[in-house]
């Protein structure tokens, strides 16, 4: 039902929103095309080697916490919208409600899982994705495939580069940043990628990782799901979707259920 709401929002609003947006021009240099990849290979190879003991500890902790399997695979949107697969250690239980549906992530994540997220240790296996070329050290975070059709044409250009471990905010917002702030930050990076930019971003990544407020929000998955845009073009979550779309969705599924017997 939620995907239906997002599809209706995109159908109603994206044509008008896209008609008022400026074009995005990714920066093309020797560094962005070649040098960045060389650094990614070197850094990820070294990181994988030195984090073997840490990953072993996490594997044991995961086994004691949630049992087997230790890993789970996720589909994400890579460069140019290509589907990539990332691997992480499990940090949630498969607890379901009375209808057999999985409970929200905030109710399934374990204490050990929260610790992994707060310390960003759940990101370590992503160095394998970087080494094989699906990701980069610095770049827009890879998001779920369901978002592809919801992006406006400007924000879709965040996929013009390889996704990264993080594309840290360039300033301290003083709050957990919104989807709109994140997407605009990603677009700035796409248009300004350079060796100096990546060095600054690496420093910001370290600060971002050690920031308690950001990590606490990430651990609790409290920001909400990206659902589309307001009439003014701001990225919104389900909480911001007009009630008329919710009502239309419910009516649609009631009629579909009746027609299917």
N, C-alpha and C positions, 0 to 999 in steps of 0.2 A: 504493500500500500504506500509506503514512504517513497519508493522509486517512482510510482505513478505521480505523486505530488511533484517531485523534482522534474519529471518529464513535462508536466503541464506548465510549470513555471518557465522552463526553458522555451517551450513552444510559444508562450505568450509574450515573454519579455526579451529574449535574446535578439530577435531581429532589430528591434528599436534600439536597444543598448549598443549593439555592434555598429550600428550606423553612425554613432556619435563618438566612437573611439579612434584614437590615433594609432597608426601602425607601429609595430615594434620591430626594431632593426638589430638583430643579434650582432655583437662585435666579432669580427672575423680577423684574427691575427695568427702569426706562427705559433704563439703561445696557446691560444684557445684551440687551435687545430691539432697541435703536436706536443708542445712543451708540457701542457697540463696533463696529458695522458702519461708522459714519461714520469712525471712526479707522482702520479697516482700509483703506477706500477711499483716504483721504488718504495714509497711510503707504506702501501698496503702489504707488500711482501715482508718488510721488516716488522710491521705491526702484527701480522699473523704469526710470525716466528716468536716474537716476544710475549704474545698473549696466550700461548699454548697452556701454560700453567693456570692462568686465570680461567680460560674456557673449560679446563678440566675440573676446576673447582665448581664452576657454574653447572656443569653437567651433573656432577654428583649432587649438588644442591637441588637441581631440578628433579632428579630421580627421586630424592627423598621427599620432595614437596608435592609433585603432581604425578610421579611415576612415568611410565612409558606411554607413548613415544617421547623422547626428549625434545625433538625438534618439530616445528611446524613450518609449512611453506605458505607464503603469501604472494598473490599476484599484485603487481604494482605497475604504474605507467612509467615507462622509461623515456629515453630521448625520442622525439618525434611521435610520441604516443605508443611506442612499441611495448608490448607486455613483457615484463621481466619477472623473475621469480627470486624472492629473497628468503633467506632461512634465518629463523630465530629460535632461541630456546623457549620452550613453553613457559608461560607464567600465569596462565589462567586455568581454572577448572571448567569442566563441561556441564556445569549446573544448569538445569532447566526448570521452567515454571510448570504449573499444572497443565498447561496446554502443550507441553513438550518443546517449547521454544527456549532457546538459550537466553539466560538472564543478561542484562547489560554488562559490558566489560567491567564497570566499576564495582559490580557485585560478584564478579568471578575471579578477579585478580587476587592472587595470594599475597601474604605479607612478604614472602621472599621475592615475589614478582615486583612488588612495589619498590623494594630495595634495589632490584636490578634496574628499574626505570629511573629511580631518583639518581643513581650513580652513572646512568647511561651505559652500564655494562651489557645491557641487552642489545647494544648496537655493534658489539665487537665482531660478530660473524659477518657483518656487512662488508668487512674488509675483503672477504672472498668475492663478493659481488663487484667490488672495486677492481680487484686484481684481474678478473675475467672480462672486465670492460663494460659491465652493465651500469655501474655507478662511478661517481667521482668522490674525492674527499670533500670538496666544497661544491655545492649546487643545491637547487631546490629539492626539498624532500620528495621522494616518490610517493604518490598518493594512489588511492584505490581506483581501478578501472571505471567504476560507476561514475566518477566525477567527470570523465572526459566530455560527455555531452552536455554537462552543466556549465562548463567554462565559457565565458565570453571570448571573443577572438583575441583580445589582448592577453588575458590570463592563460589562454591555451599556449601562448608562446613561452611560458615558463618551461615547456618541454623541448625548447629548441636546443638545450644543452643536456648533458648527462645529469641525472638526478644525483644528489649528494647526501652525505651523512647529515648535513645541515647547511642552511644558508642563513647564518645568524643575522638578527636585526642589527642595523647600523647605529642604532641609538637605543637607550633604555626607555621603553614606553611607559614604565611605571605600572604596567598591568600585563596580564596574559594577552598577548597580541591576538587580534582578530584575524579571520580568514582574509579579509580585505587587506590588512596591513602585511600579512605574510605574502600574499600574491603580488602586491606591489613591490615588496622588497625583492622577491624573486625576479620580477621583470627588470628592476634596476640592475640586478646582477647580470642578467642575460645581456644587457646593453653595455655593461662596463667591465666584463670579465678581463682580467689581466693578472700577471704575476704579482704585482703589488697589491691588487685587490684581494687575491687569494691569501697572501701573507697576512693582510689585515683581518680577513675573514677567519683565518686559522686562530688568530689571537682572540677574536670575538667568540669563536667556537669554544675555546677553553673557558672564557668567562661565562658563556651561556651554559656550558656543562656544569659549572660550579655554582650557578645561580639557584638558590634554594626555591625561590618562588616559581621560576620556570619549570624546574624539575618536579616540584610538587604538583603543579597543574598537569604536567605530562603524565605523571604516575596515576593521577586520578581520572584521566581522560575526560576532563570537565568542560572542554571548549564546545563540544557539540559537533555534529556532522554538517559539512558544507552542503547546502541544498540548492543554491542558485543565487539570484540577485533581487534586491528590492527594486522598486520602480525607478529609483534614482541611480541604480547601478552598483550599489554596495553589496558585497558578498554577505549572505545571510545563512543562518542555521534553521532548523525546523521550528524553533521557538519564535522565529520572526516571520514565518509563512502566514499569510492572511487566512483567517478561518474559512473563507469561502472555498479555498482549495482543499482544505481538510474535509469539508462537508461534501464537496464534489467527489472526492476520492472515496469516501464512505458510501455514497450513493452508487457510484460506479461498481463497487465490489458487491454491494447488496443485489443489484440488478444482475450482475454476472453470475452470482451464486444461484439466484432464482432461475435464470435461463439454463443453467447447467443441471438443474434438477435438485 
